[in-house]
C-alpha cells in the first residue's frame, strides 16, 4: 500500500499537491480523532469478534 501511495503522490501536479496539503491541514483534530477511533474499534472488533 505504501508503494501505491508514493506512486500516486509522485504523479500529482504541483497544484494538486498544494490542494492536498490544504485539505489535510483543514481536518480538525476532533474529526481526525473520530476517524481513528472508529478504525481502531473496527479492527479490534474484527480481531476479537465483539
DRENVEX-658169 format. One record per residue: residue number from 0; residue in three letters; z, y negated, x negated of N, C-alpha, C in turn. Coordinates in steps of 0.1 Angstrom, whole numbers. Each point is the difference from the previous one (the first is absolute). Layout:
N
<NUM; ALA; <Z; Y; X>; <Z; Y; X>; <Z; Y; X>>
...
END
This chain:
50
<0; UNK; <0; 12; -8>; <0; -12; 8>; <0; -13; -9>>
<1; UNK; <7; 1; -11>; <1; -12; -8>; <-14; -3; -6>>
<2; UNK; <-8; 10; -4>; <-13; -2; -5>; <-9; -7; 10>>
<3; UNK; <1; 5; 13>; <-8; -6; 11>; <4; -15; 2>>
<4; UNK; <13; -3; -1>; <4; -14; 2>; <-5; -8; -11>>
<5; UNK; <1; 4; -13>; <-5; -7; -11>; <-15; -3; 1>>
<6; UNK; <-7; 11; 4>; <-15; -2; 2>; <-3; -10; 11>>
<7; UNK; <7; 0; 11>; <-2; -9; 11>; <4; -14; -5>>
<8; UNK; <11; -2; -7>; <4; -13; -5>; <-11; -6; -9>>
<9; UNK; <-5; 9; -9>; <-10; -5; -10>; <-13; -4; 7>>
<10; UNK; <-3; 6; 12>; <-12; -4; 7>; <0; -13; 8>>
<11; UNK; <12; -5; 1>; <2; -13; 8>; <-6; -12; -8>>
<12; UNK; <-5; -9; 8>; <-5; -13; -6>; <13; -8; -3>>
<13; UNK; <-2; -11; -7>; <11; -9; -3>; <6; -6; 13>>
<14; UNK; <-8; -3; 9>; <4; -6; 13>; <8; 10; 7>>
<15; UNK; <-5; 13; 0>; <8; 10; 7>; <13; 3; -6>>
<16; UNK; <1; -1; -13>; <12; 2; -7>; <10; -11; 3>>
<17; UNK; <-4; -12; 1>; <8; -11; 3>; <5; 1; 15>>
<18; UNK; <-8; 4; 9>; <4; 2; 14>; <10; 12; 1>>
<19; UNK; <-2; 10; -7>; <9; 12; -1>; <14; -5; -5>>
<20; UNK; <0; -8; -10>; <12; -5; -6>; <7; -9; 10>>
<21; UNK; <-7; -9; 7>; <6; -8; 10>; <6; 8; 11>>
<22; UNK; <-7; 10; 5>; <5; 9; 10>; <12; 7; -4>>
<23; UNK; <1; 6; -12>; <12; 7; -4>; <11; -10; -1>>
<24; UNK; <-2; -12; -5>; <11; -9; -1>; <5; -5; 13>>
<25; UNK; <-8; 1; 11>; <4; -5; 13>; <9; 10; 8>>
<26; UNK; <1; 12; -6>; <8; 10; 7>; <15; -3; -2>>
<27; UNK; <8; -1; 11>; <14; -3; -1>; <8; 12; -5>>
<28; UNK; <11; -3; -6>; <9; 10; -5>; <4; 9; 12>>
<29; UNK; <3; -6; 12>; <4; 8; 11>; <-10; 10; 5>>
<30; UNK; <-13; -5; 0>; <-11; 9; 4>; <-2; 11; -10>>
<31; UNK; <1; -3; -13>; <-1; 10; -10>; <11; 10; 1>>
<32; UNK; <12; -4; 2>; <11; 9; 2>; <-2; 9; 12>>
<33; UNK; <-5; -5; 11>; <-2; 8; 12>; <-10; 11; -3>>
<34; UNK; <-11; -3; -7>; <-11; 9; -3>; <6; 11; -10>>
<35; UNK; <7; -4; -10>; <5; 9; -10>; <10; 10; 7>>
<36; UNK; <9; -6; 8>; <10; 9; 7>; <-7; 10; 9>>
<37; UNK; <-10; -5; 7>; <-8; 9; 9>; <-6; 12; -8>>
<38; UNK; <-6; -4; -11>; <-7; 11; -8>; <10; 9; -6>>
<39; UNK; <12; -5; -5>; <10; 9; -5>; <5; 9; 11>>
<40; UNK; <3; -5; 12>; <5; 8; 11>; <-11; 11; 4>>
<41; UNK; <-13; -4; -1>; <-10; 10; 3>; <0; 11; -10>>
<42; UNK; <0; -3; -13>; <0; 10; -11>; <13; 9; 1>>
<43; UNK; <11; -6; 3>; <12; 8; 1>; <-1; 9; 12>>
<44; UNK; <-5; -5; 11>; <-2; 9; 12>; <-9; 11; -3>>
<45; UNK; <-11; -2; -7>; <-9; 10; -3>; <6; 11; -9>>
<46; UNK; <8; -5; -10>; <6; 9; -10>; <11; 9; 6>>
<47; UNK; <8; -7; 8>; <12; 7; 5>; <-1; 4; 15>>
<48; UNK; <-11; -3; 6>; <-3; 4; 14>; <10; -5; 10>>
<49; UNK; <3; -13; 0>; <10; -5; 10>; <-7; -2; 13>>
END
